[in-house]
Amino acid sequence: MRTLCASTLIGEFFVIGFAGLVAMKLDGMSMATVWTVCGIGMLVSVLLCGVITRPGGVQLGWVLQAALFMSGLFVPMMYILGVVFAALWWASVHYGRTIDEAKARWAAQAEAEPQEAGQA
């Protein structure tokens, strides 16, 4: 799960950065505000890569997905990208857990086979 989720989060890192470049051109927002918010979002996306397997990591990822979607209030294209990344996040978590469960089963089978061969 960690690899799939981290890949999604690194993609979001770049999307947040590019959204910051777009938001810089908007009237009514200072460059300092734009880069403070984008910088925090980018930092959170990278830090989440390291804590994704810890308790609450997936939920923090969902909070980031919601924030990415809500950034569409300022950059309308982010509504679409927010939905796309929320779908990628769901797929990363869902299929990542499925893969982790399969790996655990294979490891248990591999561990059990030498013991069975030694008893025969």
Biopython code that builds the backbone (N, CA, C, O; Angstrom):
import numpy as np
from Bio.PDB.StructureBuilder import StructureBuilder

atoms = [
    (1, "MET", "N", (0.819, -1.184, 0.000)),
    (1, "MET", "CA", (0.000, 0.000, 0.000)),
    (1, "MET", "C", (0.869, 1.257, 0.000)),
    (1, "MET", "O", (0.535, 2.272, -0.612)),
    (2, "ARG", "N", (1.976, 1.156, 0.696)),
    (2, "ARG", "CA", (2.815, 2.341, 0.842)),
    (2, "ARG", "C", (3.310, 2.875, -0.500)),
    (2, "ARG", "O", (3.324, 4.086, -0.720)),
    (3, "THR", "N", (3.708, 1.993, -1.380)),
    (3, "THR", "CA", (4.244, 2.422, -2.672)),
    (3, "THR", "C", (3.184, 3.115, -3.514)),
    (3, "THR", "O", (3.439, 4.173, -4.088)),
    (4, "LEU", "N", (2.001, 2.526, -3.590)),
    (4, "LEU", "CA", (0.935, 3.130, -4.392)),
    (4, "LEU", "C", (0.507, 4.475, -3.823)),
    (4, "LEU", "O", (0.332, 5.438, -4.570)),
    (5, "CYS", "N", (0.337, 4.547, -2.510)),
    (5, "CYS", "CA", (-0.089, 5.802, -1.888)),
    (5, "CYS", "C", (0.988, 6.880, -2.019)),
    (5, "CYS", "O", (0.680, 8.044, -2.279)),
    (6, "ALA", "N", (2.236, 6.491, -1.840)),
    (6, "ALA", "CA", (3.322, 7.460, -1.968)),
    (6, "ALA", "C", (3.407, 7.999, -3.397)),
    (6, "ALA", "O", (3.694, 9.180, -3.593)),
    (7, "SER", "N", (3.166, 7.162, -4.378)),
    (7, "SER", "CA", (3.176, 7.621, -5.773)),
    (7, "SER", "C", (2.087, 8.661, -6.010)),
    (7, "SER", "O", (2.314, 9.665, -6.685)),
    (8, "THR", "N", (0.914, 8.416, -5.454)),
    (8, "THR", "CA", (-0.185, 9.374, -5.588)),
    (8, "THR", "C", (0.171, 10.687, -4.891)),
    (8, "THR", "O", (-0.078, 11.766, -5.429)),
    (9, "LEU", "N", (0.748, 10.595, -3.705)),
    (9, "LEU", "CA", (1.089, 11.801, -2.951)),
    (9, "LEU", "C", (2.182, 12.619, -3.640)),
    (9, "LEU", "O", (2.147, 13.849, -3.606)),
    (10, "ILE", "N", (3.137, 11.957, -4.254)),
    (10, "ILE", "CA", (4.182, 12.698, -4.973)),
    (10, "ILE", "C", (3.586, 13.374, -6.208)),
    (10, "ILE", "O", (3.982, 14.487, -6.554)),
    (11, "GLY", "N", (2.646, 12.718, -6.868)),
    (11, "GLY", "CA", (1.938, 13.371, -7.973)),
    (11, "GLY", "C", (1.203, 14.607, -7.490)),
    (11, "GLY", "O", (1.190, 15.632, -8.172)),
    (12, "GLU", "N", (0.592, 14.516, -6.319)),
    (12, "GLU", "CA", (-0.104, 15.669, -5.753)),
    (12, "GLU", "C", (0.863, 16.788, -5.409)),
    (12, "GLU", "O", (0.521, 17.963, -5.542)),
    (13, "PHE", "N", (2.056, 16.445, -4.974)),
    (13, "PHE", "CA", (3.082, 17.445, -4.686)),
    (13, "PHE", "C", (3.283, 18.355, -5.899)),
    (13, "PHE", "O", (3.296, 19.580, -5.781)),
    (14, "PHE", "N", (3.437, 17.732, -7.058)),
    (14, "PHE", "CA", (3.655, 18.513, -8.272)),
    (14, "PHE", "C", (2.407, 19.285, -8.689)),
    (14, "PHE", "O", (2.505, 20.427, -9.139)),
    (15, "VAL", "N", (1.252, 18.680, -8.543)),
    (15, "VAL", "CA", (0.005, 19.361, -8.912)),
    (15, "VAL", "C", (-0.206, 20.590, -8.032)),
    (15, "VAL", "O", (-0.615, 21.641, -8.524)),
    (16, "ILE", "N", (0.068, 20.467, -6.747)),
    (16, "ILE", "CA", (-0.080, 21.611, -5.841)),
    (16, "ILE", "C", (0.884, 22.721, -6.247)),
    (16, "ILE", "O", (0.520, 23.897, -6.245)),
    (17, "GLY", "N", (2.099, 22.351, -6.590)),
    (17, "GLY", "CA", (3.070, 23.352, -7.036)),
    (17, "GLY", "C", (2.635, 24.061, -8.306)),
    (17, "GLY", "O", (2.762, 25.281, -8.415)),
    (18, "PHE", "N", (2.122, 23.303, -9.265)),
    (18, "PHE", "CA", (1.650, 23.932, -10.505)),
    (18, "PHE", "C", (0.412, 24.777, -10.261)),
    (18, "PHE", "O", (0.232, 25.811, -10.905)),
    (19, "ALA", "N", (-0.442, 24.351, -9.341)),
    (19, "ALA", "CA", (-1.621, 25.156, -8.999)),
    (19, "ALA", "C", (-1.183, 26.472, -8.368)),
    (19, "ALA", "O", (-1.827, 27.502, -8.567)),
    (20, "GLY", "N", (-0.101, 26.442, -7.616)),
    (20, "GLY", "CA", (0.435, 27.671, -7.042)),
    (20, "GLY", "C", (0.892, 28.645, -8.114)),
    (20, "GLY", "O", (0.703, 29.854, -7.983)),
    (21, "LEU", "N", (1.490, 28.120, -9.169)),
    (21, "LEU", "CA", (1.905, 28.992, -10.276)),
    (21, "LEU", "C", (0.695, 29.645, -10.939)),
    (21, "LEU", "O", (0.747, 30.815, -11.319)),
    (22, "VAL", "N", (-0.384, 28.893, -11.076)),
    (22, "VAL", "CA", (-1.609, 29.449, -11.657)),
    (22, "VAL", "C", (-2.217, 30.475, -10.710)),
    (22, "VAL", "O", (-2.636, 31.550, -11.140)),
    (23, "ALA", "N", (-2.266, 30.147, -9.421)),
    (23, "ALA", "CA", (-2.884, 31.026, -8.435)),
    (23, "ALA", "C", (-2.119, 32.337, -8.274)),
    (23, "ALA", "O", (-2.706, 33.345, -7.879)),
    (24, "MET", "N", (-0.834, 32.340, -8.569)),
    (24, "MET", "CA", (-0.045, 33.575, -8.487)),
    (24, "MET", "C", (-0.594, 34.651, -9.404)),
    (24, "MET", "O", (-0.480, 35.840, -9.104)),
    (25, "LYS", "N", (-1.184, 34.252, -10.508)),
    (25, "LYS", "CA", (-1.673, 35.197, -11.508)),
    (25, "LYS", "C", (-3.059, 35.747, -11.167)),
    (25, "LYS", "O", (-3.548, 36.655, -11.839)),
    (26, "LEU", "N", (-3.695, 35.201, -10.124)),
    (26, "LEU", "CA", (-5.037, 35.642, -9.761)),
    (26, "LEU", "C", (-4.993, 36.974, -9.025)),
    (26, "LEU", "O", (-4.068, 37.247, -8.261)),
    (27, "ASP", "N", (-6.001, 37.794, -9.266)),
    (27, "ASP", "CA", (-6.109, 39.055, -8.545)),
    (27, "ASP", "C", (-6.611, 38.791, -7.130)),
    (27, "ASP", "O", (-7.385, 37.860, -6.902)),
    (28, "GLY", "N", (-6.180, 39.590, -6.209)),
    (28, "GLY", "CA", (-6.686, 39.501, -4.849)),
    (28, "GLY", "C", (-5.912, 38.580, -3.932)),
    (28, "GLY", "O", (-6.237, 38.485, -2.749)),
    (29, "MET", "N", (-4.904, 37.901, -4.438)),
    (29, "MET", "CA", (-4.106, 37.032, -3.577)),
    (29, "MET", "C", (-2.642, 37.426, -3.685)),
    (29, "MET", "O", (-2.097, 37.588, -4.776)),
    (30, "SER", "N", (-2.027, 37.575, -2.526)),
    (30, "SER", "CA", (-0.610, 37.924, -2.535)),
    (30, "SER", "C", (0.225, 36.681, -2.812)),
    (30, "SER", "O", (-0.201, 35.554, -2.560)),
    (31, "MET", "N", (1.403, 36.910, -3.326)),
    (31, "MET", "CA", (2.297, 35.811, -3.636)),
    (31, "MET", "C", (2.680, 35.074, -2.349)),
    (31, "MET", "O", (2.827, 33.852, -2.349)),
    (32, "ALA", "N", (2.840, 35.819, -1.257)),
    (32, "ALA", "CA", (3.198, 35.193, 0.018)),
    (32, "ALA", "C", (2.093, 34.245, 0.485)),
    (32, "ALA", "O", (2.385, 33.156, 0.978)),
    (33, "THR", "N", (0.844, 34.642, 0.337)),
    (33, "THR", "CA", (-0.278, 33.796, 0.742)),
    (33, "THR", "C", (-0.324, 32.535, -0.110)),
    (33, "THR", "O", (-0.453, 31.425, 0.407)),
    (34, "VAL", "N", (-0.218, 32.720, -1.405)),
    (34, "VAL", "CA", (-0.275, 31.583, -2.329)),
    (34, "VAL", "C", (0.810, 30.573, -1.992)),
    (34, "VAL", "O", (0.523, 29.380, -1.889)),
    (35, "TRP", "N", (2.040, 31.015, -1.820)),
    (35, "TRP", "CA", (3.135, 30.068, -1.610)),
    (35, "TRP", "C", (3.193, 29.526, -0.193)),
    (35, "TRP", "O", (3.758, 28.458, 0.042)),
    (36, "THR", "N", (2.609, 30.260, 0.759)),
    (36, "THR", "CA", (2.508, 29.694, 2.106)),
    (36, "THR", "C", (1.537, 28.519, 2.095)),
    (36, "THR", "O", (1.842, 27.449, 2.620)),
    (37, "VAL", "N", (0.368, 28.722, 1.494)),
    (37, "VAL", "CA", (-0.633, 27.659, 1.441)),
    (37, "VAL", "C", (-0.135, 26.496, 0.586)),
    (37, "VAL", "O", (-0.245, 25.339, 0.992)),
    (38, "CYS", "N", (0.402, 26.789, -0.575)),
    (38, "CYS", "CA", (0.900, 25.724, -1.455)),
    (38, "CYS", "C", (2.092, 25.005, -0.829)),
    (38, "CYS", "O", (2.212, 23.784, -0.931)),
    (39, "GLY", "N", (2.964, 25.762, -0.187)),
    (39, "GLY", "CA", (4.126, 25.146, 0.463)),
    (39, "GLY", "C", (3.719, 24.190, 1.567)),
    (39, "GLY", "O", (4.301, 23.115, 1.714)),
    (40, "ILE", "N", (2.713, 24.584, 2.345)),
    (40, "ILE", "CA", (2.216, 23.696, 3.398)),
    (40, "ILE", "C", (1.608, 22.443, 2.774)),
    (40, "ILE", "O", (1.857, 21.332, 3.242)),
    (41, "GLY", "N", (0.819, 22.617, 1.726)),
    (41, "GLY", "CA", (0.221, 21.461, 1.046)),
    (41, "GLY", "C", (1.270, 20.534, 0.466)),
    (41, "GLY", "O", (1.149, 19.313, 0.560)),
    (42, "MET", "N", (2.295, 21.110, -0.134)),
    (42, "MET", "CA", (3.363, 20.298, -0.712)),
    (42, "MET", "C", (4.139, 19.557, 0.386)),
    (42, "MET", "O", (4.483, 18.386, 0.230)),
    (43, "LEU", "N", (4.408, 20.250, 1.490)),
    (43, "LEU", "CA", (5.116, 19.626, 2.605)),
    (43, "LEU", "C", (4.297, 18.483, 3.200)),
    (43, "LEU", "O", (4.834, 17.415, 3.493)),
    (44, "VAL", "N", (3.008, 18.709, 3.375)),
    (44, "VAL", "CA", (2.133, 17.670, 3.921)),
    (44, "VAL", "C", (2.121, 16.447, 3.004)),
    (44, "VAL", "O", (2.164, 15.311, 3.477)),
    (45, "SER", "N", (2.063, 16.681, 1.695)),
    (45, "SER", "CA", (2.021, 15.532, 0.775)),
    (45, "SER", "C", (3.304, 14.706, 0.861)),
    (45, "SER", "O", (3.249, 13.481, 0.762)),
    (46, "VAL", "N", (4.439, 15.343, 1.040)),
    (46, "VAL", "CA", (5.698, 14.599, 1.157)),
    (46, "VAL", "C", (5.788, 13.902, 2.509)),
    (46, "VAL", "O", (6.207, 12.747, 2.583)),
    (47, "LEU", "N", (5.398, 14.593, 3.582)),
    (47, "LEU", "CA", (5.458, 13.986, 4.911)),
    (47, "LEU", "C", (4.516, 12.792, 5.043)),
    (47, "LEU", "O", (4.821, 11.825, 5.740)),
    (48, "LEU", "N", (3.383, 12.868, 4.373)),
    (48, "LEU", "CA", (2.434, 11.752, 4.413)),
    (48, "LEU", "C", (3.028, 10.486, 3.800)),
    (48, "LEU", "O", (2.642, 9.379, 4.177)),
    (49, "CYS", "N", (3.948, 10.634, 2.875)),
    (49, "CYS", "CA", (4.595, 9.448, 2.290)),
    (49, "CYS", "C", (5.275, 8.608, 3.368)),
    (49, "CYS", "O", (5.324, 7.382, 3.268)),
    (50, "GLY", "N", (5.793, 9.265, 4.386)),
    (50, "GLY", "CA", (6.497, 8.554, 5.440)),
    (50, "GLY", "C", (5.613, 7.983, 6.527)),
    (50, "GLY", "O", (6.019, 7.062, 7.236)),
    (51, "VAL", "N", (4.402, 8.518, 6.669)),
    (51, "VAL", "CA", (3.536, 8.074, 7.773)),
    (51, "VAL", "C", (2.292, 7.347, 7.285)),
    (51, "VAL", "O", (1.375, 7.098, 8.068)),
    (52, "ILE", "N", (2.247, 7.011, 6.030)),
    (52, "ILE", "CA", (1.030, 6.447, 5.441)),
    (52, "ILE", "C", (0.644, 5.115, 6.074)),
    (52, "ILE", "O", (-0.545, 4.803, 6.143)),
    (53, "THR", "N", (1.592, 4.330, 6.533)),
    (53, "THR", "CA", (1.264, 3.031, 7.112)),
    (53, "THR", "C", (0.986, 3.108, 8.609)),
    (53, "THR", "O", (0.611, 2.108, 9.220)),
    (54, "ARG", "N", (1.163, 4.267, 9.194)),
    (54, "ARG", "CA", (0.880, 4.436, 10.623)),
    (54, "ARG", "C", (-0.599, 4.722, 10.836)),
    (54, "ARG", "O", (-1.302, 5.130, 9.911)),
    (55, "PRO", "N", (-1.068, 4.503, 12.064)),
    (55, "PRO", "CA", (-2.493, 4.792, 12.342)),
    (55, "PRO", "C", (-2.834, 6.248, 12.024)),
    (55, "PRO", "O", (-2.130, 7.169, 12.439)),
    (56, "GLY", "N", (-3.904, 6.435, 11.295)),
    (56, "GLY", "CA", (-4.344, 7.767, 10.924)),
    (56, "GLY", "C", (-3.736, 8.299, 9.637)),
    (56, "GLY", "O", (-4.150, 9.352, 9.151)),
    (57, "GLY", "N", (-2.776, 7.603, 9.084)),
    (57, "GLY", "CA", (-2.115, 8.071, 7.869)),
    (57, "GLY", "C", (-3.055, 8.146, 6.682)),
    (57, "GLY", "O", (-3.040, 9.126, 5.937)),
    (58, "VAL", "N", (-3.863, 7.128, 6.499)),
    (58, "VAL", "CA", (-4.813, 7.117, 5.376)),
    (58, "VAL", "C", (-5.851, 8.224, 5.559)),
    (58, "VAL", "O", (-6.240, 8.883, 4.595)),
    (59, "GLN", "N", (-6.295, 8.424, 6.800)),
    (59, "GLN", "CA", (-7.284, 9.475, 7.054)),
    (59, "GLN", "C", (-6.698, 10.859, 6.776)),
    (59, "GLN", "O", (-7.389, 11.726, 6.241)),
    (60, "LEU", "N", (-5.440, 11.070, 7.133)),
    (60, "LEU", "CA", (-4.797, 12.343, 6.794)),
    (60, "LEU", "C", (-4.698, 12.514, 5.278)),
    (60, "LEU", "O", (-4.814, 13.627, 4.764)),
    (61, "GLY", "N", (-4.488, 11.424, 4.581)),
    (61, "GLY", "CA", (-4.483, 11.483, 3.118)),
    (61, "GLY", "C", (-5.828, 11.923, 2.578)),
    (61, "GLY", "O", (-5.887, 12.689, 1.617)),
    (62, "TRP", "N", (-6.922, 11.446, 3.188)),
    (62, "TRP", "CA", (-8.255, 11.879, 2.759)),
    (62, "TRP", "C", (-8.467, 13.362, 3.038)),
    (62, "TRP", "O", (-9.129, 14.050, 2.260)),
    (63, "VAL", "N", (-7.912, 13.860, 4.141)),
    (63, "VAL", "CA", (-8.008, 15.296, 4.433)),
    (63, "VAL", "C", (-7.289, 16.091, 3.351)),
    (63, "VAL", "O", (-7.780, 17.126, 2.902)),
    (64, "LEU", "N", (-6.130, 15.605, 2.936)),
    (64, "LEU", "CA", (-5.402, 16.274, 1.852)),
    (64, "LEU", "C", (-6.207, 16.243, 0.556)),
    (64, "LEU", "O", (-6.211, 17.220, -0.193)),
    (65, "GLN", "N", (-6.892, 15.123, 0.285)),
    (65, "GLN", "CA", (-7.712, 15.034, -0.926)),
    (65, "GLN", "C", (-8.835, 16.075, -0.883)),
    (65, "GLN", "O", (-9.124, 16.729, -1.885)),
    (66, "ALA", "N", (-9.463, 16.222, 0.283)),
    (66, "ALA", "CA", (-10.539, 17.208, 0.429)),
    (66, "ALA", "C", (-10.002, 18.625, 0.242)),
    (66, "ALA", "O", (-10.651, 19.458, -0.392)),
    (67, "ALA", "N", (-8.821, 18.901, 0.792)),
    (67, "ALA", "CA", (-8.220, 20.224, 0.636)),
    (67, "ALA", "C", (-7.875, 20.494, -0.829)),
    (67, "ALA", "O", (-8.055, 21.609, -1.320)),
    (68, "LEU", "N", (-7.392, 19.492, -1.506)),
    (68, "LEU", "CA", (-7.066, 19.649, -2.925)),
    (68, "LEU", "C", (-8.327, 19.969, -3.724)),
    (68, "LEU", "O", (-8.312, 20.835, -4.599)),
    (69, "PHE", "N", (-9.414, 19.266, -3.420)),
    (69, "PHE", "CA", (-10.682, 19.533, -4.095)),
    (69, "PHE", "C", (-11.175, 20.946, -3.778)),
    (69, "PHE", "O", (-11.625, 21.661, -4.673)),
    (70, "MET", "N", (-11.095, 21.343, -2.524)),
    (70, "MET", "CA", (-11.593, 22.657, -2.118)),
    (70, "MET", "C", (-10.749, 23.807, -2.669)),
    (70, "MET", "O", (-11.209, 24.948, -2.714)),
    (71, "SER", "N", (-9.530, 23.514, -3.084)),
    (71, "SER", "CA", (-8.719, 24.571, -3.694)),
    (71, "SER", "C", (-9.311, 25.017, -5.025)),
    (71, "SER", "O", (-8.888, 26.020, -5.600)),
    (72, "GLY", "N", (-10.297, 24.261, -5.508)),
    (72, "GLY", "CA", (-11.015, 24.671, -6.715)),
    (72, "GLY", "C", (-11.774, 25.979, -6.530)),
    (72, "GLY", "O", (-12.168, 26.607, -7.513)),
    (73, "LEU", "N", (-11.984, 26.392, -5.296)),
    (73, "LEU", "CA", (-12.595, 27.701, -5.051)),
    (73, "LEU", "C", (-11.746, 28.826, -5.628)),
    (73, "LEU", "O", (-12.264, 29.875, -6.010)),
    (74, "PHE", "N", (-10.441, 28.600, -5.686)),
    (74, "PHE", "CA", (-9.522, 29.627, -6.171)),
    (74, "PHE", "C", (-9.020, 29.338, -7.577)),
    (74, "PHE", "O", (-8.851, 30.253, -8.382)),
    (75, "VAL", "N", (-8.786, 28.084, -7.866)),
    (75, "VAL", "CA", (-8.348, 27.659, -9.197)),
    (75, "VAL", "C", (-9.347, 26.592, -9.655)),
    (75, "VAL", "O", (-9.213, 25.429, -9.274)),
    (76, "PRO", "N", (-10.340, 26.963, -10.463)),
    (76, "PRO", "CA", (-11.430, 26.041, -10.799)),
    (76, "PRO", "C", (-10.999, 24.689, -11.364)),
    (76, "PRO", "O", (-11.694, 23.697, -11.142)),
    (77, "MET", "N", (-9.917, 24.615, -12.063)),
    (77, "MET", "CA", (-9.446, 23.340, -12.612)),
    (77, "MET", "C", (-9.126, 22.339, -11.501)),
    (77, "MET", "O", (-9.098, 21.131, -11.739)),
    (78, "MET", "N", (-8.887, 22.839, -10.299)),
    (78, "MET", "CA", (-8.553, 21.960, -9.186)),
    (78, "MET", "C", (-9.741, 21.108, -8.746)),
    (78, "MET", "O", (-9.548, 20.080, -8.097)),
    (79, "TYR", "N", (-10.968, 21.515, -9.087)),
    (79, "TYR", "CA", (-12.107, 20.646, -8.812)),
    (79, "TYR", "C", (-11.942, 19.321, -9.564)),
    (79, "TYR", "O", (-12.134, 18.242, -9.004)),
    (80, "ILE", "N", (-11.589, 19.431, -10.820)),
    (80, "ILE", "CA", (-11.411, 18.226, -11.644)),
    (80, "ILE", "C", (-10.220, 17.413, -11.144)),
    (80, "ILE", "O", (-10.318, 16.197, -10.978)),
    (81, "LEU", "N", (-9.105, 18.083, -10.906)),
    (81, "LEU", "CA", (-7.919, 17.375, -10.428)),
    (81, "LEU", "C", (-8.143, 16.803, -9.034)),
    (81, "LEU", "O", (-7.597, 15.752, -8.699)),
    (82, "GLY", "N", (-8.939, 17.483, -8.224)),
    (82, "GLY", "CA", (-9.268, 16.964, -6.903)),
    (82, "GLY", "C", (-10.036, 15.659, -6.983)),
    (82, "GLY", "O", (-9.770, 14.726, -6.225)),
    (83, "VAL", "N", (-10.991, 15.593, -7.901)),
    (83, "VAL", "CA", (-11.756, 14.356, -8.089)),
    (83, "VAL", "C", (-10.846, 13.248, -8.626)),
    (83, "VAL", "O", (-10.925, 12.103, -8.182)),
    (84, "VAL", "N", (-9.994, 13.593, -9.573)),
    (84, "VAL", "CA", (-9.080, 12.599, -10.148)),
    (84, "VAL", "C", (-8.152, 12.037, -9.070)),
    (84, "VAL", "O", (-7.964, 10.824, -8.977)),
    (85, "PHE", "N", (-7.573, 12.925, -8.257)),
    (85, "PHE", "CA", (-6.652, 12.444, -7.226)),
    (85, "PHE", "C", (-7.369, 11.739, -6.092)),
    (85, "PHE", "O", (-6.792, 10.848, -5.469)),
    (86, "ALA", "N", (-8.611, 12.109, -5.801)),
    (86, "ALA", "CA", (-9.379, 11.361, -4.798)),
    (86, "ALA", "C", (-9.629, 9.937, -5.295)),
    (86, "ALA", "O", (-9.550, 8.984, -4.520)),
    (87, "ALA", "N", (-9.930, 9.794, -6.584)),
    (87, "ALA", "CA", (-10.118, 8.457, -7.157)),
    (87, "ALA", "C", (-8.806, 7.672, -7.125)),
    (87, "ALA", "O", (-8.805, 6.483, -6.807)),
    (88, "LEU", "N", (-7.701, 8.324, -7.450)),
    (88, "LEU", "CA", (-6.393, 7.660, -7.385)),
    (88, "LEU", "C", (-6.053, 7.270, -5.949)),
    (88, "LEU", "O", (-5.491, 6.202, -5.706)),
    (89, "TRP", "N", (-6.395, 8.134, -5.007)),
    (89, "TRP", "CA", (-6.130, 7.837, -3.599)),
    (89, "TRP", "C", (-6.932, 6.613, -3.160)),
    (89, "TRP", "O", (-6.396, 5.711, -2.515)),
    (90, "TRP", "N", (-8.224, 6.587, -3.514)),
    (90, "TRP", "CA", (-9.048, 5.437, -3.168)),
    (90, "TRP", "C", (-8.460, 4.159, -3.765)),
    (90, "TRP", "O", (-8.342, 3.143, -3.081)),
    (91, "ALA", "N", (-8.094, 4.220, -5.043)),
    (91, "ALA", "CA", (-7.538, 3.041, -5.710)),
    (91, "ALA", "C", (-6.220, 2.620, -5.059)),
    (91, "ALA", "O", (-5.968, 1.426, -4.894)),
    (92, "SER", "N", (-5.390, 3.572, -4.695)),
    (92, "SER", "CA", (-4.108, 3.257, -4.060)),
    (92, "SER", "C", (-4.320, 2.556, -2.726)),
    (92, "SER", "O", (-3.646, 1.573, -2.419)),
    (93, "VAL", "N", (-5.256, 3.062, -1.938)),
    (93, "VAL", "CA", (-5.521, 2.455, -0.629)),
    (93, "VAL", "C", (-6.165, 1.083, -0.810)),
    (93, "VAL", "O", (-5.738, 0.107, -0.192)),
    (94, "HIS", "N", (-7.181, 1.009, -1.648)),
    (94, "HIS", "CA", (-7.922, -0.242, -1.833)),
    (94, "HIS", "C", (-7.033, -1.345, -2.404)),
    (94, "HIS", "O", (-6.925, -2.424, -1.821)),
    (95, "TYR", "N", (-6.408, -1.075, -3.528)),
    (95, "TYR", "CA", (-5.590, -2.104, -4.167)),
    (95, "TYR", "C", (-4.279, -2.330, -3.418)),
    (95, "TYR", "O", (-3.736, -3.434, -3.444)),
    (96, "GLY", "N", (-3.777, -1.313, -2.764)),
    (96, "GLY", "CA", (-2.571, -1.491, -1.952)),
    (96, "GLY", "C", (-2.805, -2.458, -0.809)),
    (96, "GLY", "O", (-1.962, -3.309, -0.523)),
    (97, "ARG", "N", (-3.962, -2.326, -0.149)),
    (97, "ARG", "CA", (-4.293, -3.265, 0.934)),
    (97, "ARG", "C", (-4.497, -4.674, 0.387)),
    (97, "ARG", "O", (-4.096, -5.653, 1.017)),
    (98, "THR", "N", (-5.116, -4.774, -0.778)),
    (98, "THR", "CA", (-5.311, -6.081, -1.402)),
    (98, "THR", "C", (-3.966, -6.742, -1.696)),
    (98, "THR", "O", (-3.788, -7.934, -1.445)),
    (99, "ILE", "N", (-3.042, -5.983, -2.216)),
    (99, "ILE", "CA", (-1.701, -6.508, -2.520)),
    (99, "ILE", "C", (-0.979, -6.899, -1.239)),
    (99, "ILE", "O", (-0.330, -7.944, -1.190)),
    (100, "ASP", "N", (-1.082, -6.070, -0.199)),
    (100, "ASP", "CA", (-0.441, -6.391, 1.077)),
    (100, "ASP", "C", (-0.984, -7.688, 1.670)),
    (100, "ASP", "O", (-0.224, -8.496, 2.204)),
    (101, "GLU", "N", (-2.306, -7.888, 1.577)),
    (101, "GLU", "CA", (-2.907, -9.127, 2.080)),
    (101, "GLU", "C", (-2.420, -10.335, 1.285)),
    (101, "GLU", "O", (-2.143, -11.388, 1.861)),
    (102, "ALA", "N", (-2.314, -10.190, -0.028)),
    (102, "ALA", "CA", (-1.827, -11.295, -0.862)),
    (102, "ALA", "C", (-0.374, -11.617, -0.525)),
    (102, "ALA", "O", (-0.002, -12.788, -0.450)),
    (103, "LYS", "N", (0.447, -10.594, -0.321)),
    (103, "LYS", "CA", (1.849, -10.829, 0.046)),
    (103, "LYS", "C", (1.949, -11.552, 1.385)),
    (103, "LYS", "O", (2.794, -12.430, 1.560)),
    (104, "ALA", "N", (1.089, -11.183, 2.326)),
    (104, "ALA", "CA", (1.106, -11.850, 3.635)),
    (104, "ALA", "C", (0.713, -13.317, 3.503)),
    (104, "ALA", "O", (1.301, -14.182, 4.153)),
    (105, "ARG", "N", (-0.288, -13.598, 2.657)),
    (105, "ARG", "CA", (-0.688, -14.999, 2.431)),
    (105, "ARG", "C", (0.446, -15.792, 1.801)),
    (105, "ARG", "O", (0.730, -16.915, 2.216)),
    (106, "TRP", "N", (1.096, -15.208, 0.796)),
    (106, "TRP", "CA", (2.200, -15.904, 0.125)),
    (106, "TRP", "C", (3.348, -16.155, 1.097)),
    (106, "TRP", "O", (3.963, -17.221, 1.066)),
    (107, "ALA", "N", (3.639, -15.187, 1.955)),
    (107, "ALA", "CA", (4.715, -15.355, 2.934)),
    (107, "ALA", "C", (4.358, -16.462, 3.924)),
    (107, "ALA", "O", (5.219, -17.256, 4.302)),
    (108, "ALA", "N", (3.101, -16.519, 4.344)),
    (108, "ALA", "CA", (2.671, -17.571, 5.268)),
    (108, "ALA", "C", (2.753, -18.935, 4.604)),
    (108, "ALA", "O", (3.154, -19.911, 5.238)),
    (109, "GLN", "N", (2.375, -19.012, 3.332)),
    (109, "GLN", "CA", (2.469, -20.278, 2.610)),
    (109, "GLN", "C", (3.922, -20.703, 2.436)),
    (109, "GLN", "O", (4.251, -21.878, 2.600)),
    (110, "ALA", "N", (4.775, -19.769, 2.110)),
    (110, "ALA", "CA", (6.184, -20.085, 1.918)),
    (110, "ALA", "C", (6.815, -20.546, 3.229)),
    (110, "ALA", "O", (7.686, -21.416, 3.224)),
    (111, "GLU", "N", (6.390, -19.981, 4.331)),
    (111, "GLU", "CA", (6.917, -20.374, 5.630)),
    (111, "GLU", "C", (6.412, -21.757, 6.027)),
    (111, "GLU", "O", (7.139, -22.528, 6.653)),
    (112, "ALA", "N", (5.176, -22.072, 5.669)),
    (112, "ALA", "CA", (4.579, -23.351, 6.034)),
    (112, "ALA", "C", (5.125, -24.506, 5.186)),
    (112, "ALA", "O", (5.218, -25.629, 5.683)),
    (113, "GLU", "N", (5.481, -24.268, 3.947)),
    (113, "GLU", "CA", (5.951, -25.326, 3.050)),
    (113, "GLU", "C", (7.235, -26.008, 3.524)),
    (113, "GLU", "O", (7.299, -27.237, 3.492)),
    (114, "PRO", "N", (8.273, -25.262, 3.966)),
    (114, "PRO", "CA", (9.478, -25.988, 4.435)),
    (114, "PRO", "C", (9.192, -26.835, 5.669)),
    (114, "PRO", "O", (9.796, -27.894, 5.835)),
    (115, "GLN", "N", (8.297, -26.398, 6.525)),
    (115, "GLN", "CA", (7.967, -27.178, 7.720)),
    (115, "GLN", "C", (7.269, -28.476, 7.334)),
    (115, "GLN", "O", (7.534, -29.528, 7.915)),
    (116, "GLU", "N", (6.375, -28.395, 6.350)),
    (116, "GLU", "CA", (5.663, -29.601, 5.873)),
    (116, "GLU", "C", (6.635, -30.550, 5.200)),
    (116, "GLU", "O", (6.511, -31.765, 5.350)),
    (117, "ALA", "N", (7.602, -30.022, 4.461)),
    (117, "ALA", "CA", (8.566, -30.877, 3.753)),
    (117, "ALA", "C", (9.469, -31.583, 4.753)),
    (117, "ALA", "O", (9.879, -32.718, 4.511)),
    (118, "GLY", "N", (9.787, -30.936, 5.872)),
    (118, "GLY", "CA", (10.648, -31.535, 6.875)),
    (118, "GLY", "C", (9.947, -32.630, 7.660)),
    (118, "GLY", "O", (10.610, -33.523, 8.187)),
    (119, "GLN", "N", (8.635, -32.586, 7.750)),
    (119, "GLN", "CA", (7.879, -33.581, 8.488)),
    (119, "GLN", "C", (7.622, -34.828, 7.655)),
    (119, "GLN", "O", (7.362, -35.894, 8.215)),
    (120, "ALA", "N", (7.686, -34.725, 6.365)),
    (120, "ALA", "CA", (7.352, -35.852, 5.479)),
    (120, "ALA", "C", (8.406, -36.878, 5.408)),
    (120, "ALA", "O", (8.251, -37.874, 4.702)),
]
sb = StructureBuilder()
sb.init_structure("model")
sb.init_model(0)
sb.init_chain("A")
sb.init_seg("    ")
for serial, (resi, resn, name, xyz) in enumerate(atoms, 1):
    if name == "N":
        sb.init_residue(resn, " ", resi, " ")
    sb.init_atom(name, np.array(xyz, "f"), 0.0, 1.0, " ", f" {name:<3s}", serial, name[0])
structure = sb.get_structure()
